[in-house]
Amino acid sequence: MSDLDDTDLDILRMLAEDGRRSYSDIGEAVDLSPPAVSDRVSRLREAGVIRRFTIDVDRSTLRAGTPVLLRVTPATGEREAVRGALSDDAAVEHVFLTADGDVLAHARVPHGPTYEWVESTLGPERIADLAVESLADAEWTPSVGATEFAFECVECGNSVTSEGATARLDGSLYHFCCPSCESRFRERYDRIEEGV
């Protein structure tokens, strides 16, 4: 699977709308049999396009704390620790890393002062700066757009087009934009394997 066709994108759109949609329902919409849809979904999962199927819980209906948007400027060298701690916390719904290295998080903070929850979750030594915005509402609407949707070459980072290649090495699937990137990656991979 070096690129996605319109049918793959349609399947992704339908699963983004409802991850529990049946393969027969999807197949009817894209003119494929349920086993063919299952094969495509399996390929999309194997390629890493689909990472997991999950649910979207409206925590406001559960009265699960105060909705906030956090912007954490991590202390030097603490970015991954901050991102990991927020990702692992049950109160956090979404975590983002900004281009300037800050970590944004949408969370429902347990009742009480937000800064106390942040400090107990992250540790004050990991925080260089913190901004908290109370939210009136939040909506998460993942979507699949047809434009600019392509695999990234594992060797150079370019988009993989129909001229690209896909290779399986030791059970993992890798995508390449061209044969020379695949060749360079395989050579380095083999050297690393020999050294182990």
Secondary structure, DSSP 8 states (H G I E B T S, - for coil): --S--HHHHHHHHHHHH-TT--HHHHHHHHT--HHHHHHHHHHHHHTTS---------GGGGT-SEEEEEEEEE-TT-HHHHHHHHHH-TTEEEEEE-TTS-EEEEEEE-SS-HHHHHHHHH-GGGEEEEEEEE-S---------STT---B-TTT--B--TT-EEEEETTEEEEESSHHHHHHHHHHHHHHHHH-
